[in-house]
Amino acid sequence: MHRVSVCVRGEWFRVPCSGPRASVQSLGFEALQRYHQAKKLEDGGRDMEFSMRRCWGGELLHPEDKAEDVLEDNDFVQLVFAGEDDRHDSSPLAKAVPNSYQEPKEYISLDGNSLTTADLVNLGRGLFKIKLTPEAEEKVMKGREVIEAFIREDKVAYGVNTGFGKFARTIIPKEQLVQLQKNVVRSHCAGVGAPLSVERTRMLLVLRINVLAKGHSGVSMETLDVMIKAFNASCLSWVPEKGTVGASGDLAPLAHLTLGLMGEGRMWSPQSSWADARAVLEGHGLKPLSLKPKEGLALINGTQLISSLGAEAVERAVSVARQADVIGALTLEALKGTANAFHSAIHAVRPHPGQVKVAGRLRSLLDSDVFPSQISESHRSCNRVQDAYTLRCIPQVHGVVNDTIAFVQNVISTELNSATDNPLVFAETGETISGGNFHGEYPAKALDYLAIGVHELASISERRIERLVNPALSELPAFLVQDGGLNSGFMIAHCTAAALVSESKALCHPSSVDSLSTSAATEDHVSMGGWAARKALRVVEHVEQVLAIELLAACQALEFLRPLKTTTPLEKVYELLRSVVSPWDRDRIMSPDIEAAHTLIKQQKVWKTVQPYMDEYRTKLTA
């Protein structure tokens, strides 16, 4: 028999479809009757006009359709009264996953030791389900045995049978230990601001599972199993993005994450959109989390918000950094620059890894015996000796960004697979030991460094855009458009790039140099890592957007050099952009063009386009 969850004025009811011929309207009447009974109202439901709408997707249901024909088992529906506002949640997060969402079939096995930043981002995108390795399950069970022994033997352990923070010396009676764990979760749900996106909430949940899988947190397999099932069903709690100071871990965000798993507050799934957490869990056949002693603290104490957002920032930084080399090469060609500054001998005598790597990429993209450039050939005999720094110094500037990203990725990768709560459980010795692994200073400092490093890609890109649009520097039409004056061309696109760079400069001020004492001076030095992670992500996005503008401008500049062509790989990038953006022959709205180019960069299509040609260049060079 089909069962459907129906929302009536904010209250949720599980309603069976009474027989195969039951209609959508009869389903609504049954939900109305239950609503009136719950509210102790007179049952006038059959005299009220209402409509029925699926929560996810928002489709309006015809009242005479058979419920079993138009609704899935465990579907979610909203009843909307005539004359009242449609209360279907249309927040950006509710729409973050398309109606074509497909449940993943493949699994990633978690062991607490080998999760990568790329794995985490892919899990956030919903590309995989998860399971624990047998070895991880055994470690979790052994860790829980230590906690159970402490309780049996009436030993005192922080967070197991004591209060928290300033209340660490307050002993809690055994009969109140479960209530203690519920209380710490509820009281710590004090976050504010917009909720994390679907993808970022998935990342937060799966990263917490991975850390618990190390077996040093003292949680039970029953609790971990609930969390894994919720992840695999994409049942995701409402987690506000602000409220963590990044010491004692990301307490507020992780408390909100746990609250939904307890069946309290709000929760999202592809089937339900936003709904009451208990209704979402039960609609997916899941039981709310029932916390055991120590488990509330174990679930909210750690650096997983900083680290999960940091992993996304790192992965996007890796992507945009290598595409910046390609776009910089396009600009150099459009400005008739020289590749001499990228000669291998120059970089061999200053062999920073990133610098050497970037110079090699530029050589594989620019004029060579493998990929000749007609544009380069056209000015080979000019009297220009060297280019401006924004062209000549691409390996040095882009190179240190690459090295910065590599450093930060190493720090974040370590953090993804570290036990960061308190106290930690050591099954080998039967001990619980209080320490400070929850302090977010490592990822906070690293992400401040990432923001400072990756910002330079936007800074130098904006200067290259200036050279492209300024006729005194480019020998091209002003603002890359004919009939200047009548047309403004790329004038304001460059202003947008300048605005983004200026905003990023402020965001690059490190948050981890700040500290405010909290918890009655128990937590008297904090990392502010949550803000470090969020602003690093914003800086990375700004870099993507500025480079999208440079990509548009460089390809537009090539229009004025035709019929000459650049190298094969760079012509392929030109063709890629022209598949989504037409040349600029007269003024039009620029924002859609910038967004289209930004999408190409986010999807790594610029890099994927040139990668086979770069491989071909290296192969022929060594042949």
Secondary structure as UniProt FT lines:
FT   STRAND          3..8
FT   TURN            9..10
FT   STRAND          11..16
FT   TURN            20..21
FT   HELIX           24..39
FT   HELIX           45..47
FT   STRAND          50..54
FT   TURN            55..57
FT   STRAND          60..61
FT   TURN            63..64
FT   HELIX           67..70
FT   TURN            73..74
FT   STRAND          76..81
FT   TURN            82..83
FT   TURN            92..95
FT   TURN            99..100
FT   STRAND          107..110
FT   HELIX           117..124
FT   TURN            125..126
FT   STRAND          129..132
FT   HELIX           134..152
FT   TURN            153..154
FT   TURN            158..160
FT   HELIX           165..167
FT   TURN            168..169
FT   HELIX           174..176
FT   HELIX           177..188
FT   STRAND          192..195
FT   HELIX           198..212
FT   TURN            213..214
FT   HELIX           221..232
FT   TURN            233..234
FT   STRAND          236..237
FT   STRAND          240..242
FT   HELIX           251..261
FT   TURN            262..263
FT   STRAND          266..269
FT   TURN            270..272
FT   STRAND          273..276
FT   HELIX           277..283
FT   TURN            284..285
FT   TURN            293..294
FT   HELIX           295..300
FT   HELIX           304..334
FT   TURN            335..336
FT   HELIX           340..342
FT   HELIX           344..348
FT   HELIX           353..365
FT   HELIX           374..378
FT   TURN            379..381
FT   HELIX           389..392
FT   HELIX           394..416
FT   STRAND          424..426
FT   TURN            427..430
FT   STRAND          431..433
FT   TURN            437..438
FT   HELIX           441..469
FT   HELIX           471..474
FT   HELIX           478..480
FT   TURN            485..486
FT   TURN            489..490
FT   HELIX           491..507
FT   HELIX           511..513
FT   TURN            519..522
FT   HELIX           529..559
FT   TURN            560..563
FT   HELIX           568..578
FT   TURN            579..580
FT   HELIX           591..602
FT   TURN            603..604
FT   HELIX           605..622
//
